[in-house]
Amino acid sequence: MRSRGLLAGGALLGAVLALAGCTGAGGGAGTDAGPGVANFPGGDQTLTLLAPDKRPTPGVLRGKTVDGGTVDVADYKGHAVVLNVWGSWCPPCQAEARDVQAASQQLAGDGVKFVGINVRESGGTAAAQAFQRTYGITYPSLYDENSDYLLALRGVVSANAIPSTVVLDPQGRVAARFSGKITKTTLVDVVHDVLANRTPTS
């Protein structure tokens, strides 16, 4: 596993931007990794790509969405899946929202599925629903009322590294993780790397 900075067509490596993601109370990057899962750094604007033999499978990501529907990420096997972890209270989440939405539209033709994971909302889903309306979000977001989905991504997404964006390969394994606010260009490039099976050594 190697950590990388922003990719521009997979070429620009090692760049780390100054803007960090939202942080929660109590501590730095997560150290509570599941079996066989290496911890990622916190919200430090780095991208990590994993070779196929190093990709962990997340836990169950199935349940109610912010808008009252249901979604099961397992139903998207055979497709790359982008998981965007966000909160309506998080300024970098607000700053990246339109870029993530635009990336979802651009990548739809490649069969890529997007699922948000809404975390640490107080007082129910009203603020999260308003966030989705404000930024025109059209993909579903799981409502992580009890941090079950953060637990399912334990060792991949640190609870204090919000926003984070995870790309699952078509086999449902974690292929890439970006920590912090992501841009449309970076997200599209990362997904294309995963679809082309470009790895840290390719």
N, C-alpha and C positions, 0 to 999 in steps of 0.2 A: 504494500500500500504506500502511495506517495501523495503528499499534499501538494497542490498546485495553486497558483493564483489564477486570475481571470484568463480564460481561453479566448483567443481570437482565431477562429478556424483551427483550434488545437495547437497553436504555435506559441503563444505568449505564456511562458511558464514562470512560476515563482513570484508573481506580483502580489503584493498584499496592500490593500487600500486602508486608509485611515478610519473610515467610517465603520463602526461596529454595530452589531445588532442590538436589540433591546435586551436588557439583562434583568433577571429577577433577583429577589433578595436571597442572600446567602450563598456565597461561594463563586468559584470559577467554573471551568469546563467540567462536564460530567465525568465521573470516574466509575459509574455503576454499569459497567458493560455486561452484557449477557455472555453465555458461553461461546467462545470462539469469535467474539466481536471486539475488534480493536476500537478504542475510544477515538472519536474525532475531536479536534480542538473546538473551543467555544466560538462566539460570534465575531470572528476575526477576519471576515472577508476572504476566506481561503476555500478553494475547491479541492476535493479529494476524489480521485478516480480509483476504482478498484479493479484489478484483474479478475477475470471470471472465476478463478479458483479461490479467490479471497472474498467473494461476495456473500454476506450473510442474508438470510431470509428474515424479514420482519415478522412480528407477531400479528395477531388478528387485527385487521383494520376494517371493521364492519359495524354499522350502527346508524343512528339517526343523524340527519344533517341539520344544519342551521335553519333551513327553511321548512323542516318538518318531514322531509322525505327520508329515504334510506339509501345507503350505498355500501357495496362490498367490493373492496379492491381486488379480492380474489377473482371476481368475475371478469377482470381485465387481463387475465393471463393470456399471453400471446401478443400483447401490446406493451410498449414502453409506457410507464406511468410516472407522472410528475406529482410528487406530494409537496405541497407548500404549507408550511406550518406558520400560522399567523394569529394575531390578535388585533381586535379593533382599537385597542388602547396603545398600540405600538407604532410610533412615528415611522421607523423604517419599513414596517409592513404597509403603512399608508403610502409611502413613497414608491414602493415597488409594485403596488397592486395593479396599476394599469399596464405595466410592462409584463407582468405574469399573465394577465388576461390576453394581451396582444400575442404573447408567445403561444398561448393555448389555441388561439385562432389560426396562427400561422402553421402550427404543427398538427392540426387536425387532419390535414391531408395525408400525413404520414401515419395516421392511426394512433397517435399518441393521446393518452387519456390524462386528464388533470383532476386531482382531488385535493381540496384544501383540508387542513386540520386546524380548526379554530380552538385556541387554548386560552385558559385563564380569564375567561369572561366572568364578570360578577353580575348577578341579577338576571340571568337567563340569556336568551339569544337576541334580544331586541337590538342591542348595539351592533352585534355581528350582522344581523339582517340589514341594518342601515348602512353598514360598511359595504356590503355586497351591492346594494342599490347605488350608492355613491360612486363606486368604481366600476360599475357595469359587469360584475363578476357573473359569468354564465355557467361555470362548472360547479359541482356540488362541493360542500365542505362538511366534513364530519364535525359534530359538536362534541368536543372533548371535555365534558362536564366534570369527570372524575379523574382526568389525566390518564385514562386507560390507553389512549393512542400514543401518548408520549412514552408510556411504559412499553408499548409494543415496538417502539423505535429506540429503546434503551441502548446506549452505546453508540448510536448513530446520530441522534439529535439530543443535544444537551438541553435540559429544561430552561437554562438561562441563555440560550443562543437562539433567540427569536427575533426576526424570522430565520428560518432555515428551509432549504429546498432540497429534496431527495429525488433522485431519478432511479426508478426500478427498471431493470431490463425485462424483456418479454417473458423471461422465466420467473419473474416476480422477486428477483434478488436485488439488493442494494448495489447499484453500479456507480453511483456518484452522489456526493453531498456537497452543497454550497452553504456556507455559514455566513449569514448576514444578508443585507439587501442585495438583490440580484437584478440585473438588467435583462431586457428582452434579448439582446444580442448574445450575452453570455449564456442565458438559459437555452436558447436555440442551438448554440454551438455545442453545449454540453450534451444535449439530447442527441444531436447528430453524431457526436463521438460515440455515444452508447449504441445507437442504431448501427453504426459502421463497425462496432466492436473494436474501436480503438482503445487501447489499454495504456497504462503508464509506461510501458516499454515499447509500444508500437510506433 
